[in-house]
Protein backbone atom coordinates (compact mmCIF):
# COMPACT_ATOMS: atom_id res chain seq x y z
CA UNK A 1 0.00 0.00 0.00
CA UNK A 2 1.19 3.49 -0.81
CA UNK A 3 1.29 5.82 2.17
CA UNK A 4 -1.48 8.38 2.16
CA UNK A 5 -3.61 6.28 -0.16
CA UNK A 6 -6.46 4.29 1.32
CA UNK A 7 -8.48 1.89 -0.74
CA UNK A 8 -11.70 0.03 -0.10
CA UNK A 9 -11.37 -2.74 -2.65
CA UNK A 10 -14.34 -4.76 -1.42
CA UNK A 11 -16.56 -1.69 -1.40
CA UNK A 12 -15.46 -0.83 -4.94
CA UNK A 13 -16.23 -4.35 -6.15
CA UNK A 14 -19.68 -4.26 -4.55
CA UNK A 15 -20.48 -0.87 -6.11
CA UNK A 16 -19.25 -2.04 -9.51
CA UNK A 17 -21.51 -5.09 -9.33
CA UNK A 18 -24.47 -2.90 -8.36
CA UNK A 19 -23.67 -0.59 -11.27
CA UNK A 20 -23.68 -3.50 -13.72
CA UNK A 21 -27.10 -4.66 -12.44
CA UNK A 22 -28.43 -1.13 -12.81
CA UNK A 23 -27.19 -1.13 -16.40
CA UNK A 24 -29.03 -4.37 -17.11
CA UNK A 25 -32.18 -2.73 -15.72
CA UNK A 26 -31.63 0.25 -18.06
CA UNK A 27 -30.86 2.66 -15.19
CA UNK A 28 -27.87 4.24 -16.89
CA UNK A 29 -27.56 7.43 -14.83
CA UNK A 30 -27.72 5.52 -11.55
CA UNK A 31 -25.10 3.10 -12.87
CA UNK A 32 -22.77 5.95 -13.82
CA UNK A 33 -23.03 7.30 -10.28
CA UNK A 34 -22.17 3.87 -8.81
CA UNK A 35 -19.18 3.50 -11.16
CA UNK A 36 -17.95 6.94 -10.05
CA UNK A 37 -18.30 6.01 -6.37
CA UNK A 38 -16.46 2.74 -6.96
CA UNK A 39 -13.59 4.51 -8.72
CA UNK A 40 -13.13 6.78 -5.71
CA UNK A 41 -12.83 3.74 -3.45
CA UNK A 42 -10.45 1.75 -5.66
CA UNK A 43 -10.19 2.50 -9.38
CA UNK A 44 -8.14 -0.63 -10.01
CA UNK A 45 -11.16 -2.91 -9.57
CA UNK A 46 -13.74 -0.93 -11.53
CA UNK A 47 -14.49 -2.93 -14.63
CA UNK A 48 -17.14 -2.74 -17.27
CA UNK A 49 -17.20 0.98 -17.76
CA UNK A 50 -13.86 0.98 -19.56
CA UNK A 51 -15.12 -1.74 -21.88
CA UNK A 52 -17.86 0.58 -23.10
CA UNK A 53 -20.52 -1.12 -21.06
CA UNK A 54 -22.96 1.72 -21.64
CA UNK A 55 -22.57 1.38 -25.40
CA UNK A 56 -23.04 -2.38 -25.19
CA UNK A 57 -26.25 -1.93 -23.18
CA UNK A 58 -27.57 0.55 -25.70
CA UNK A 59 -26.74 -1.72 -28.66
CA UNK A 60 -28.38 -4.67 -26.90
CA UNK A 61 -31.55 -2.65 -26.38
CA UNK A 62 -31.54 -1.64 -30.04
CA UNK A 63 -30.98 -5.25 -31.12
CA UNK A 64 -33.92 -6.45 -29.04
CA UNK A 65 -36.15 -3.85 -30.68
CA UNK A 66 -34.97 -5.02 -34.09
CA UNK A 67 -35.90 -8.59 -33.15
CA UNK A 68 -39.40 -7.43 -32.25
CA UNK A 69 -39.63 -5.90 -35.74
CA UNK A 70 -38.47 -9.17 -37.31
CA UNK A 71 -35.12 -7.74 -38.44
CA UNK A 72 -33.04 -10.69 -37.31
CA UNK A 73 -29.90 -10.07 -39.39
CA UNK A 74 -29.63 -6.45 -38.26
CA UNK A 75 -30.18 -7.54 -34.67
CA UNK A 76 -27.40 -10.14 -34.93
CA UNK A 77 -24.96 -7.43 -36.04
CA UNK A 78 -25.91 -5.19 -33.11
CA UNK A 79 -25.57 -8.09 -30.65
CA UNK A 80 -22.16 -8.97 -32.11
CA UNK A 81 -20.89 -5.41 -31.76
CA UNK A 82 -22.27 -5.19 -28.22
CA UNK A 83 -20.43 -8.40 -27.30
CA UNK A 84 -17.17 -6.88 -28.60
CA UNK A 85 -17.67 -3.90 -26.31
CA UNK A 86 -18.72 -5.85 -23.19
CA UNK A 87 -20.03 -9.41 -23.44
CA UNK A 88 -21.04 -9.44 -19.78
CA UNK A 89 -24.08 -7.23 -20.34
CA UNK A 90 -25.43 -8.72 -23.57
CA UNK A 91 -28.51 -10.87 -23.20
CA UNK A 92 -31.53 -11.76 -25.29
CA UNK A 93 -29.67 -13.15 -28.30
CA UNK A 94 -29.80 -16.81 -27.31
CA UNK A 95 -30.66 -19.04 -30.24
CA UNK A 96 -29.84 -16.55 -33.00
KOLFIKE-115542 format. One record per atom (N, C-alpha, C, O): residue number from 1; residue in one letter; atom name; x, y, z. Coordinates in pm, whole numbers. Layout:
N
 pos code site     px     py     pz
 NUM    A   CA      X      Y      Z
...
//
This chain:
96
 pos code site     px     py     pz
   1    X    N     84   -119      0
   1    X   CA      0      0      0
   1    X    C     88    124      0
   1    X    O    190    129     68
   2    X    N     48    222    -75
   2    X   CA    119    349    -81
   2    X    C     72    435     35
   2    X    O    -48    446     61
   3    X    N    167    497    105
   3    X   CA    129    582    217
   3    X    C     43    698    170
   3    X    O     68    758     66
   4    X    N    -59    728    249
   4    X   CA   -148    838    216
   4    X    C   -260    798    122
   4    X    O   -346    880     89
   5    X    N   -259    674     78
   5    X   CA   -361    628    -16
   5    X    C   -438    513     47
   5    X    O   -382    406     72
   6    X    N   -564    534     74
   6    X   CA   -646    429    132
   6    X    C   -744    380     27
   6    X    O   -805    458    -46
   7    X    N   -758    248     23
   7    X   CA   -848    189    -74
   7    X    C   -950    101     -1
   7    X    O   -921     44    104
   8    X    N  -1066     93    -58
   8    X   CA  -1170      3    -10
   8    X    C  -1205    -87   -128
   8    X    O  -1304    -65   -198
   9    X    N  -1122   -188   -149
   9    X   CA  -1137   -274   -265
   9    X    C  -1270   -348   -263
   9    X    O  -1338   -355   -366
  10    X    N  -1308   -402   -150
  10    X   CA  -1434   -476   -142
  10    X    C  -1553   -385   -170
  10    X    O  -1646   -422   -242
  11    X    N  -1549   -265   -114
  11    X   CA  -1656   -169   -140
  11    X    C  -1664   -132   -288
  11    X    O  -1773   -118   -343
  12    X    N  -1548   -117   -351
  12    X   CA  -1546    -83   -494
  12    X    C  -1603   -196   -578
  12    X    O  -1674   -172   -675
  13    X    N  -1571   -319   -541
  13    X   CA  -1623   -435   -615
  13    X    C  -1775   -442   -601
  13    X    O  -1846   -465   -699
  14    X    N  -1823   -422   -479
  14    X   CA  -1968   -426   -455
  14    X    C  -2040   -317   -535
  14    X    O  -2144   -343   -596
  15    X    N  -1986   -196   -535
  15    X   CA  -2048    -87   -611
  15    X    C  -2045   -113   -760
  15    X    O  -2141    -81   -831
  16    X    N  -1936   -171   -809
  16    X   CA  -1925   -204   -951
  16    X    C  -2030   -308   -990
  16    X    O  -2093   -297  -1095
  17    X    N  -2049   -407   -904
  17    X   CA  -2151   -509   -933
  17    X    C  -2290   -447   -934
  17    X    O  -2372   -479  -1020
  18    X    N  -2317   -358   -839
  18    X   CA  -2447   -290   -836
  18    X    C  -2467   -207   -963
  18    X    O  -2576   -203  -1019
  19    X    N  -2360   -141  -1006
  19    X   CA  -2367    -59  -1127
  19    X    C  -2401   -145  -1249
  19    X    O  -2481   -105  -1334
  20    X    N  -2341   -262  -1258
  20    X   CA  -2368   -350  -1372
  20    X    C  -2513   -398  -1371
  20    X    O  -2575   -408  -1477
  21    X    N  -2569   -427  -1253
  21    X   CA  -2710   -466  -1244
  21    X    C  -2801   -350  -1284
  21    X    O  -2902   -370  -1350
  22    X    N  -2764   -230  -1242
  22    X   CA  -2843   -113  -1281
  22    X    C  -2842    -96  -1432
  22    X    O  -2944    -61  -1492
  23    X    N  -2728   -121  -1494
  23    X   CA  -2719   -113  -1640
  23    X    C  -2813   -213  -1706
  23    X    O  -2883   -180  -1801
  24    X    N  -2814   -335  -1654
  24    X   CA  -2903   -437  -1711
  24    X    C  -3049   -397  -1698
  24    X    O  -3132   -434  -1781
  25    X    N  -3080   -320  -1593
  25    X   CA  -3218   -273  -1572
  25    X    C  -3246   -144  -1650
  25    X    O  -3356    -90  -1644
  26    X    N  -3145    -96  -1725
  26    X   CA  -3163     25  -1806
  26    X    C  -3150    154  -1727
  26    X    O  -3186    260  -1778
  27    X    N  -3100    147  -1605
  27    X   CA  -3086    266  -1519
  27    X    C  -2945    322  -1535
  27    X    O  -2861    310  -1446
  28    X    N  -2922    383  -1649
  28    X   CA  -2787    424  -1689
  28    X    C  -2730    534  -1599
  28    X    O  -2614    526  -1559
  29    X    N  -2808    634  -1566
  29    X   CA  -2756    743  -1483
  29    X    C  -2719    694  -1343
  29    X    O  -2617    734  -1287
  30    X    N  -2802    607  -1287
  30    X   CA  -2772    552  -1155
  30    X    C  -2644    467  -1161
  30    X    O  -2563    470  -1069
  31    X    N  -2629    393  -1270
  31    X   CA  -2510    310  -1287
  31    X    C  -2384    396  -1297
  31    X    O  -2281    363  -1238
  32    X    N  -2392    505  -1371
  32    X   CA  -2277    595  -1382
  32    X    C  -2235    646  -1245
  32    X    O  -2116    655  -1214
  33    X    N  -2332    679  -1163
  33    X   CA  -2303    730  -1028
  33    X    C  -2233    622   -945
  33    X    O  -2139    651   -871
  34    X    N  -2279    497   -956
  34    X   CA  -2217    387   -881
  34    X    C  -2074    362   -930
  34    X    O  -1984    339   -849
  35    X    N  -2053    366  -1063
  35    X   CA  -1918    350  -1116
  35    X    C  -1826    460  -1060
  35    X    O  -1712    432  -1022
  36    X    N  -1875    582  -1056
  36    X   CA  -1795    694  -1005
  36    X    C  -1760    673   -858
  36    X    O  -1646    698   -817
  37    X    N  -1857    628   -779
  37    X   CA  -1830    601   -637
  37    X    C  -1725    491   -622
  37    X    O  -1634    501   -540
  38    X    N  -1740    387   -702
  38    X   CA  -1646    274   -696
  38    X    C  -1505    318   -731
  38    X    O  -1409    275   -667
  39    X    N  -1491    402   -832
  39    X   CA  -1359    451   -872
  39    X    C  -1292    527   -759
  39    X    O  -1170    518   -741
  40    X    N  -1370    602   -684
  40    X   CA  -1313    678   -571
  40    X    C  -1260    583   -463
  40    X    O  -1162    614   -396
  41    X    N  -1326    470   -447
  41    X   CA  -1283    374   -345
  41    X    C  -1159    296   -388
  41    X    O  -1066    277   -309
  42    X    N  -1159    250   -514
  42    X   CA  -1045    175   -566
  42    X    C  -1062    159   -717
  42    X    O  -1129     66   -764
  43    X    N  -1002    248   -792
  43    X   CA  -1019    250   -938
  43    X    C   -964    124  -1005
  43    X    O  -1002     93  -1117
  44    X    N   -875     53   -938
  44    X   CA   -814    -63  -1001
  44    X    C   -910   -180  -1018
  44    X    O   -884   -271  -1097
  45    X    N  -1022   -179   -946
  45    X   CA  -1116   -291   -957
  45    X    C  -1242   -257  -1035
  45    X    O  -1328   -343  -1055
  46    X    N  -1254   -132  -1078
  46    X   CA  -1374    -93  -1153
  46    X    C  -1360   -145  -1295
  46    X    O  -1270   -107  -1369
  47    X    N  -1451   -233  -1331
  47    X   CA  -1449   -293  -1463
  47    X    C  -1584   -273  -1528
  47    X    O  -1682   -243  -1460
  48    X    N  -1588   -289  -1655
  48    X   CA  -1714   -274  -1727
  48    X    C  -1725   -139  -1794
  48    X    O  -1750   -132  -1914
  49    X    N  -1707    -34  -1719
  49    X   CA  -1720     98  -1776
  49    X    C  -1617    121  -1886
  49    X    O  -1648    175  -1992
  50    X    N  -1493     79  -1859
  50    X   CA  -1386     98  -1956
  50    X    C  -1408     16  -2082
  50    X    O  -1354     50  -2188
  51    X    N  -1486    -89  -2073
  51    X   CA  -1512   -174  -2188
  51    X    C  -1620   -116  -2277
  51    X    O  -1655   -177  -2378
  52    X    N  -1673     -3  -2243
  52    X   CA  -1786     58  -2310
  52    X    C  -1914    -19  -2279
  52    X    O  -1991    -54  -2368
  53    X    N  -1934    -42  -2152
  53    X   CA  -2052   -112  -2106
  53    X    C  -2179    -37  -2145
  53    X    O  -2277    -98  -2187
  54    X    N  -2176     94  -2132
  54    X   CA  -2296    172  -2164
  54    X    C  -2332    157  -2311
  54    X    O  -2449    146  -2346
  55    X    N  -2232    158  -2397
  55    X   CA  -2257    138  -2540
  55    X    C  -2311     -1  -2569
  55    X    O  -2400    -17  -2653
  56    X    N  -2258   -100  -2500
  56    X   CA  -2304   -238  -2519
  56    X    C  -2449   -253  -2475
  56    X    O  -2527   -321  -2541
  57    X    N  -2485   -189  -2365
  57    X   CA  -2625   -193  -2318
  57    X    C  -2717   -130  -2422
  57    X    O  -2823   -184  -2454
  58    X    N  -2675    -16  -2472
  58    X   CA  -2757     55  -2570
  58    X    C  -2775    -28  -2698
  58    X    O  -2886    -39  -2751
  59    X    N  -2666    -88  -2746
  59    X   CA  -2674   -172  -2866
  59    X    C  -2763   -294  -2842
  59    X    O  -2838   -335  -2930
  60    X    N  -2754   -351  -2723
  60    X   CA  -2838   -467  -2690
  60    X    C  -2986   -428  -2692
  60    X    O  -3069   -502  -2744
  61    X    N  -3016   -313  -2637
  61    X   CA  -3155   -265  -2638
  61    X    C  -3203   -244  -2782
  61    X    O  -3316   -280  -2816
  62    X    N  -3118   -186  -2864
  62    X   CA  -3154   -164  -3004
  62    X    C  -3175   -297  -3076
  62    X    O  -3269   -312  -3154
  63    X    N  -3088   -394  -3048
  63    X   CA  -3098   -525  -3112
  63    X    C  -3229   -594  -3072
  63    X    O  -3293   -658  -3156
  64    X    N  -3267   -582  -2948
  64    X   CA  -3392   -645  -2904
  64    X    C  -3513   -582  -2973
  64    X    O  -3609   -651  -3005
  65    X    N  -3507   -452  -2994
  65    X   CA  -3615   -385  -3068
  65    X    C  -3620   -435  -3212
  65    X    O  -3728   -458  -3267
  66    X    N  -3503   -451  -3272
  66    X   CA  -3497   -502  -3409
  66    X    C  -3556   -642  -3418
  66    X    O  -3624   -676  -3516
  67    X    N  -3532   -724  -3317
  67    X   CA  -3590   -859  -3315
  67    X    C  -3742   -852  -3311
  67    X    O  -3810   -929  -3379
  68    X    N  -3795   -760  -3233
  68    X   CA  -3940   -743  -3225
  68    X    C  -3999   -706  -3361
  68    X    O  -4112   -742  -3393
  69    X    N  -3920   -633  -3440
  69    X   CA  -3963   -590  -3574
  69    X    C  -3936   -698  -3680
  69    X    O  -3968   -679  -3797
  70    X    N  -3877   -809  -3637
  70    X   CA  -3847   -917  -3731
  70    X    C  -3720   -897  -3811
  70    X    O  -3698   -967  -3910
  71    X    N  -3637   -804  -3772
  71    X   CA  -3512   -774  -3844
  71    X    C  -3396   -851  -3779
  71    X    O  -3309   -792  -3715
  72    X    N  -3397   -981  -3799
  72    X   CA  -3304  -1069  -3731
  72    X    C  -3158  -1043  -3769
  72    X    O  -3072  -1039  -3681
  73    X    N  -3129  -1026  -3896
  73    X   CA  -2990  -1007  -3939
  73    X    C  -2931   -877  -3882
  73    X    O  -2816   -875  -3839
  74    X    N  -3011   -771  -3883
  74    X   CA  -2963   -645  -3826
  74    X    C  -2941   -660  -3676
  74    X    O  -2845   -606  -3621
  75    X    N  -3030   -732  -3611
  75    X   CA  -3018   -754  -3467
  75    X    C  -2891   -832  -3435
  75    X    O  -2821   -799  -3339
  76    X    N  -2861   -934  -3514
  76    X   CA  -2740  -1014  -3493
  76    X    C  -2615   -926  -3497
  76    X    O  -2524   -943  -3416
  77    X    N  -2612   -833  -3592
  77    X   CA  -2496   -743  -3604
  77    X    C  -2482   -655  -3480
  77    X    O  -2372   -633  -3431
  78    X    N  -2595   -604  -3431
  78    X   CA  -2591   -519  -3311
  78    X    C  -2545   -600  -3190
  78    X    O  -2463   -554  -3111
  79    X    N  -2599   -723  -3176
  79    X   CA  -2557   -809  -3065
  79    X    C  -2408   -838  -3073
  79    X    O  -2338   -835  -2971
  80    X    N  -2358   -866  -3193
  80    X   CA  -2216   -897  -3211
  80    X    C  -2128   -779  -3170
  80    X    O  -2028   -796  -3101
  81    X    N  -2166   -660  -3212
  81    X   CA  -2089   -541  -3176
  81    X    C  -2095   -517  -3025
  81    X    O  -1994   -482  -2963
  82    X    N  -2212   -537  -2966
  82    X   CA  -2227   -519  -2822
  82    X    C  -2137   -616  -2747
  82    X    O  -2076   -579  -2646
  83    X    N  -2128   -740  -2795
  83    X   CA  -2043   -840  -2730
  83    X    C  -1895   -800  -2738
  83    X    O  -1819   -826  -2646
  84    X    N  -1855   -736  -2848
  84    X   CA  -1717   -688  -2860
  84    X    C  -1689   -584  -2753
  84    X    O  -1580   -581  -2695
  85    X    N  -1787   -499  -2726
  85    X   CA  -1767   -390  -2631
  85    X    C  -1772   -439  -2487
  85    X    O  -1691   -395  -2405
  86    X    N  -1865   -528  -2455
  86    X   CA  -1872   -585  -2319
  86    X    C  -1971   -701  -2319
  86    X    O  -2092   -682  -2306
  87    X    N  -1919   -821  -2334
  87    X   CA  -2003   -941  -2344
  87    X    C  -2082   -970  -2217
  87    X    O  -2181  -1042  -2221
  88    X    N  -2038   -915  -2105
  88    X   CA  -2104   -944  -1978
  88    X    C  -2243   -884  -1964
  88    X    O  -2319   -924  -1877
  89    X    N  -2278   -789  -2048
  89    X   CA  -2408   -723  -2034
  89    X    C  -2503   -754  -2150
  89    X    O  -2613   -699  -2156
  90    X    N  -2460   -839  -2241
  90    X   CA  -2543   -872  -2357
  90    X    C  -2629   -993  -2324
  90    X    O  -2578  -1097  -2282
  91    X    N  -2758   -978  -2343
  91    X   CA  -2851  -1087  -2320
  91    X    C  -2968  -1072  -2415
  91    X    O  -2995   -962  -2463
  92    X    N  -3037  -1181  -2441
  92    X   CA  -3153  -1176  -2529
  92    X    C  -3124  -1224  -2670
  92    X    O  -3212  -1221  -2756
  93    X    N  -3002  -1269  -2695
  93    X   CA  -2967  -1315  -2830
  93    X    C  -2949  -1467  -2836
  93    X    O  -2895  -1520  -2934
  94    X    N  -2993  -1536  -2733
  94    X   CA  -2980  -1681  -2731
  94    X    C  -3060  -1741  -2848
  94    X    O  -3174  -1702  -2873
  95    X    N  -3000  -1834  -2916
  95    X   CA  -3066  -1904  -3024
  95    X    C  -3063  -1835  -3160
  95    X    O  -3125  -1883  -3255
  96    X    N  -2993  -1724  -3171
  96    X   CA  -2984  -1655  -3300
  96    X    C  -2872  -1712  -3383
  96    X    O  -2849  -1667  -3495
//
